Structures are given as structure tokens and as C-alpha cells.
């Protein structure tokens, strides 16, 4: 399974959510890899706590591979190379957890030619055969990288792939997420231009809400009654807006609650963070766990 993670804006929690999804999927016993296609800011290594590639790899990154400057892109084994003690030992029953980093200082892609598309297709095909789940973190917005992915997936053999569009629970993020999918030069518009079937492509897209603050959350108990009532009204307004823009519950794969640890430090949330140090909320870990299952579950995906 190939899953492409994208958002219209930066700061949606796309990268930290998608890394936590693959982490949880690996804990469930699957072999997973994470491709840092956020070429303008390849910092997934920092979320995985691999300081040597916190800003991308110095040699043989995905930039060099796609430009035909190296035979194979570098791979980082998180269970071996992470600086974080809790990640350096592969848990019993866990699958592989591999990062393919971008190149340090590589910058956004441009001038996407047939050779680059061909190498992208080869990479996706090989990794899809090797891993149970390949998560591809795509640069935000209407980028050349998104175009590269849409061109490559048209040429792929018949392998399953899906898109996750991340957005925060605010008015501008809801509107932007819809625009990224259905607007001019959005995923559907560009995808059809490159040869995708619009209906088939649309069925491969689901939305994930991030940093959602529920009106009845325990964190809000200290607010005045008037403030809680205002937040509840805002939430109702957002639900109505999401429905009108096609990003409501029927198109939503899951949501992640607002969590202080993710606000202050983007990282993988382990069970130790929830149960031992108690710095993370159990609801957040449970949301990642549920998304890690739903992302490959046809019944959960098609039931929306």
C-alpha cells in the first residue's frame, strides 16, 4: 500500500501525524517505510529523533536519486539509528521501520522530466513490493512534488495507493483542504490532466483532522461557561462548513486531538510517553493507533 500525505498549508501536523501512523503500524507487526518528499523542508529525521538526518541526509538523499545522481536512496533504520533510547530497540513483534530521507539543502523540485518520473515509478514499485505500507510525505500545497506523484501513479502497475489530506479544525484550513482537492490545479484537476480517472482518484482521497479541540474536553473545564458555549458554537459552525466543503464526517478517515506534547515538540508518541512519563494523552496515542489500522482497512475506507 502506498499512502501519500499532503496538506494545503504548512503547520497542519501532516508530518508528525503521518510519522506516528507508520510508527504505530510498525508496532502492529507490519514492515513500513517513510519517504520524506517534503523536499523544501526534509526534516522527518527530527521527528524520528535521528539527529544525523534532522535536516535531511548529506549524500544519496531522495533528491539525488530522483535526479539520477545516485543508484539508490539512503535508508535509515529507525530501530537502530534513532537517538531516542525508547526507539533504539525493536519491540517484540514489531515490523521494520525505515526512513528514506530527503537531501539536506536540496530545495523544492522543478523541471520534472520523464526520467525523473520513471525513477519515481521504479522507486514506488520496489518499495511497495518490499514493505506493507509506504507513507510518502508530500510537500504542502500545489507543488511540483505533488505533480510528480500524480504523474508517477498513472504509470504505476496496478498497486493500491491512497491520499490523506491533513487539515486543522479551523475555517481557513477546512476551505484550503477542499480547494487542494477540488479547486483549480488541485489534486483532481491535475490528476485528470495527467491521465487519472476523476471518480477513481476522488475515491482514493480521505481527510484527517488534526489538533482538534473538542468542546467537552477535560482541558477546557477551567473555562467560563460563556467561553465553553462560544467554543461549542464554533465547533457546530465548523461541522456545517466541513459538510458544505466535502470534508465532513463522510470523507474523514480520522481525527487527532490537540495534544500539548505535539504543540511543544513534534515527536513519535510512545506508550511510555502515555503510561510512564505521562507527558502525552492516551486519546492521542489511541487516535494514531486507530488511523494506523484504518489506513489499510478497505471496509473502514470504503464505508465512508
N, C-alpha and C positions, 0 to 999 in steps of 0.2 A: 504494500500500500504506500503510495506517495501522497503526502499531505502538504499543501502549500499554505503557509501562514502569511497573511497580509493585512494591512490596515491603511486607511486613507491618510491618517495623521500619525506623527510620532507621539510617544507618551501614552499609548493605549494599553501598554502591558503586553503587547504581542509577543515579544521575545521571552520575557520572563514566564509568561503563561505557557508558551509552546515548549520551552525547555523543561518546565515542570511536568508537562504532559508526557514527553518522551522519557523523562526520569521515572515517572510512575509506571509507564508502560514497560520499561525495563524491569522494574521491581515485580511486575506481574509475570515475568518469565520470558518476555519477548526480546529478540535482538533488534536494537533500534540505532539509528544514526541521525544526526542533526547537521544539516548543511546551512552554513551561515552565508546566505545570499543577500544579506543586508550590506551590500558592498560599500556603501558610503560610510558605514559605521559598523565594521565587523567585530563586535565586542561580546559575542556569545561566550567566549572563553572566560570572561569575567564572571558571568552568571554561573558557569560550571566550576568556578574557583580554580582555574588553571592560569596562573599569573604569567606564564611564559607566552601565552597566546591571548592575553587580555584585550589586546588591540589588533588581533589577527596574527598570522604566522609570518615570519620574515622571509621564508622561502617555500616554494611549492604550494602556495595557497590556491584557493579556487579561482582567483583572478588569473594566475599564471596558467592554470590548467585550461581554462576556457580560451585563453589567448594562444594556446598551443606552445607554451613556454616550458612545460614540464609534462612528463608522460603520465603521472598520476598525482592527484592532490594529496597533501599531507593528511594524516589521520591522527587523532588524539584519543587514546583510550582513557576515558574519564575515571574508571575504576583504578587505574594505575597512576595517572598523571595529575589528578586533582590535588591541589594544596590542602584541601579541607580533609581533615582526619576522618570524618564520618563518611566520606565518599571514596577513600583510597582502598577500601576493602570491598570486594564484590560480595553483596549479601547472598546467602544461600538461596538457590532457586532463581536468582535474577539472571536476566539475559545480558547481552553485550550492550554497552553504552558508548557510542563513538561520535566524536565531533570532527567534522570537516570544516576547518576554519577558513575565513577569507584571508586576504593578504593585507598585512599592515601597510597603511597608506595607499591602498590600491585604488580607492575612489570608485564612483559610480561607473557602470559600464555604458558604453556608447558604441556606435558603428557596429551593430550586431550583424555579422555576415553569416553566410551559410555554414562556414566551417565552425564558427562558434556554436551555432545551433546544433550541428552534427555532434560536436563533442559533448554538449549538454545532454542530448538524447542518449549517447553512449553511457554517460555517467549515470543518468537516471535508470537506465535499463539494467546496468550491472548492479547498482545498489539495491534496486527493487528485488532482484533475484537473491541477493545476499542477506538482506535484512527484512524483518517482518514489517517494520514501519520506518519510513524515511520522512522526516519533517524538514521542509525547506522554508527557512525564514526569509521572505522576500522583502526587498526594500519597500518602504511605505509609499503609498500614492501611485500615480500613473507613471511608473518608472520604466526605463529601458529593461531593467531586470524582469519586471512583470511581462513585458513583451517577449523577452527571451523565453520565459517559461511557457507562455501561451503558444509560441511557435514550436517549442520542443515537444509539448504534449500532443500536438496534432500529429507529429511524426512518430510518436512512441508506438511500440507494439501494443496489443490490447492488454494493458496493465491497469489496475484500478488506481485512480487518483481523485483527490478531493481538495476543495479550497475551504479554509477557515478565514473569515473576515472578522477581525477584532475591533471592538469599539467600546469606549467608555459610556457610562449611563448618563449622558448629557445631551442636550438638544443638538448642539453642533456636531457631536460625534455620531449621533443617530443619522442625521441628514447626510453627513460626509460618508458614512458606511454605505448608505443606499446609493449615493452618487458614484462611489467607486465601483459598484457592481453594475448599476443600470444606466448611469449617466453617459454623456458623450466621452468617448475614449476610455470608458470604464472596461471592466473585465469582459462583460458580454459583448460590447461593441467591438473591442479589439479582437476578442476571441473569434467572433463570426468573421471578421475581416481576414483572419489567418486560416480559416477553414473549419472552425468548430461549429457544431450544431447548437444553436442558441438554447433550445429546450434542454438538451442533454447537459450542456455546460451549466445552465442555471440549476439543474438538479444536483450538481456536484458542489454547490456552494451553500454553506451554513454560516451562521453568525455566532460569535461568542462575546458576551458582555463581560467587561472587566471592571474591577473596582466598584462593584455595586454596593451601595449602602441602603439596606432595607429599612423602611420607616420604623419597624418594630425591633431593630437590632439592639442588643444589650448596651452597646456603646452610646446609644442616644438617650438612655434612661435619665441622664443628668440634665437634659434639655428641658426648657419650659414647655408647658402644654401647647402654647401658641406656636413654638418652633417645631414641635413634632407634628402638629396639624398642618403647618406650612409644608414640611417635608413630605408628608403623605399626599398633599395636593399636587406637589411637584412630581411625585412618583406616578400618580394617576395620569398626569399630563404627558409624561414621558411614555407611558404604556400606550396611550392613544396615538401619540406621534409615531412610535415604532410600528404600530399596526398600519398606519397610513403609508409609511415608507417601506413596508415589506420586510422589516427586520424585527417583527414581533415574535411571539412565542412559537408560531408555526414554522418559523425559519431559524429558530435559535437552537443550537446544539447544547449549549450550557452557559452558565454564568459563574463568575468568581467574585466572592465578596471582598469588600475593601479590607485589607489586612495591613496593620502597621509595619510589619517586617518587610513587606513588599514596597511600601511607601518610602522606607528609610534605606533599605538595602535590597537590591534585586538579587535574589539567590534561589537555589533549589530549597524547597521546604521539605525537610525530612521528618520522619516520625519522632526522632529525637528532639527536633525543634518544637514539636507539639506536646509530647508526653514528658520529656525530661526537663529541658530548659524552659519549656512553656512560653517561648517567645513568639510562637506562631499560633494561630487559631485552628482548632480542629476542623471547623467548617471549610477553611481554605484548602487544607490537605484533602478533605473529602471531595471538594469540587474538582480538584486536579485528578483524583482517583476516578471519579465518575467520567470525566472527559476522556481520560486515557482508555476507558472501556468503550465509550460510545463512539469514539472516532473510527473504530474499525467494525462496529456492530451495524450490520445492514438494517436490521429491524429498527434500531434506535434512529438511524439516519433517515430511512425511508418512511418512518412513522410520523415524521413532522409534516 
